Amino acid sequence: MNEHAPQRRAHSIRLVRYAMTAAATAGLALTAFAPAPAAAAPQPDAARQRPDVVQQRLDSLVKEDGIPAALATVKGRDGRNRTYTAGVGNLATGAGVPVDGQIRAGSNTKAFVAVVVLQLVAEGKVGLDSAVDTYLPGLLRGEGIDGRKITVRQLLQHTSGLPDYMAAPALADFTTIQYRWFEPRELLDGALAQKAQFAAGTGWAYSNTNYLVAGLLIQKVTGRPYGEEVTKRVIDRIGLRHTYVPAAGETALREPHPHGYLRTAPDAPLVDYTEMDSSMAWAAGAVVSTNTDLNAFYGALLGGRLLPAAQLAQMRTTVPAELLGEGVRYGLGIQSRPLTCGGLVWGHGGTSPGFRTRGGVTEDGRAANITLTEVPDAVVGKRLTDAVDAALCR
C-alpha cells in the first residue's frame, strides 16, 4: 500500500500510508542443567555477553514509543537466522508475541508482483518498454492519463504519473471498510477520477495504482488470477511455507500471529485491525508473510533464483526516490537504501492497517526484517528504519 504520499489526508490515512514482553528465540539455555563450577572467577568485561542491539531496539520501540509489539528476523554474517520479539501480541488477552508470527506484508507485495511481470518479460510475453495499452487497451484514460503513453517499466518504477487510488474518497476512513470487498476496477476508477501527477516518464511518485494495473496486466497476459501466478512463480518456487496471497473473502490470518492495531487519531484508542478484507490492497499490498520468509524471498531474488540475469539487472536499475528517505533509489518493485556501515540494503518494506515492515538484504547475504504491530508516525518510523540499519551493521 502507499508508503510515502504527502501528508495531505486525515491522520488515519497518514498513519497507514506513511511510502503501516521481549524474548529472543535462540533457544532455551541449557546451563541450568549443567553443574556449576566450584569457584568460578569473575569474568572480565570483554568476556561478558554484550546486550543484543536488535533486542534493545525492539524493546525501545515498545517501551519508549508505545508500539504494542515488534518482531524481527535477522540473518547475520555467520549465515544464522535469529528471531526476536518484544511487547504484547494481543492487547485484549495479554498473550505474548508468536515467534516469527505471520504479518500483513503490505507493499512488499509489489516486489512479488514485479518478479512475475519480469518473468513474463523474460518469456517474451511482455515488453518492458511496451505501452500498457498493448495489453490493456483503453484501460487507462483520464485527465493527463493515457495508457498509450505509459510503459510497463514506468508502472513498475512509479514513473507513470498515475494518481494513487488510496487517495479516493471511498478509502478515506479505514474503520468503515475493514471487511468490505473491492473489485480492482472500482479501485482503479478512484484513481482515474483524479488528474495525473505528471506526464509519464517525467517524474517519480509512489502510487499504488501502478501495481493495481500490473496485477491486471498479469491476469490479461496469463489468463489466471494474479495471486495464482505469484503463488506458482514465486512462493512455491522457492518454498516460502508461511507466505500466501489471501483468497477472495478471506479475512483472518492462517497461522499464529500478533494482532495489528490502527490508531485513527493521536489520542484515540487503538482499533484491532488484524482481520480485514485485503481486496483494497490487492496486487499493491495483499501478501501475508513472516519476517523470515521475507528475508528468504529477497535473498532468493538478489541471488538470481527468481529472474534471469538480464531481468534482475533491469530490476536493480534505479532512479532517485528521495521522498522515501535520504539516498533511497527505486528500481522495478525494489528499492535500495544506503547503510551507515557502507553498502546498500535491497528490499521494499510494507504498510497495511495494523502493520509496518522494513528490511531487506545486502550484497553479502545479510538480511533483516522488522515488523511493528501499529503503523507508526514519521518519527517512530525513522527509528524503525534505524533499527534495520543497526541489525545489518552490528
Secondary structure, DSSP 8 states (H G I E B T S, - for coil): ---S--S-S-HHHHHHH-----EE-S---SGGGS---TT-----GGGS----HHHHHHHHHHHTT--SEEEEEEE-TTS-EEEEEEE-SBTTTTB---TT--EE-TTHHHHHHHHHHHHHHHTTSS-TTSBGGGTSTT--EETTEETTS-BHHHHHHT-S----GGGSGGGS-GGGSTT----HHHHHHHHHTS--SSSTTS-----HHHHHHHHHHHHHHHSS-HHHHHIIIIITTTT-TT-B---TT--S-SS-----EEESSTTS-EEE-SS--GGGTGGGT--EE-HHHHHHHHHHHHTTSSS-HHHHHHHT--EE-GGGSTT-EE-SS-EEEE-TTSSEEEE--EEETTEEEEEEE-TTS-EEEEEESB---HHHHHHHHHHHHHHHH-
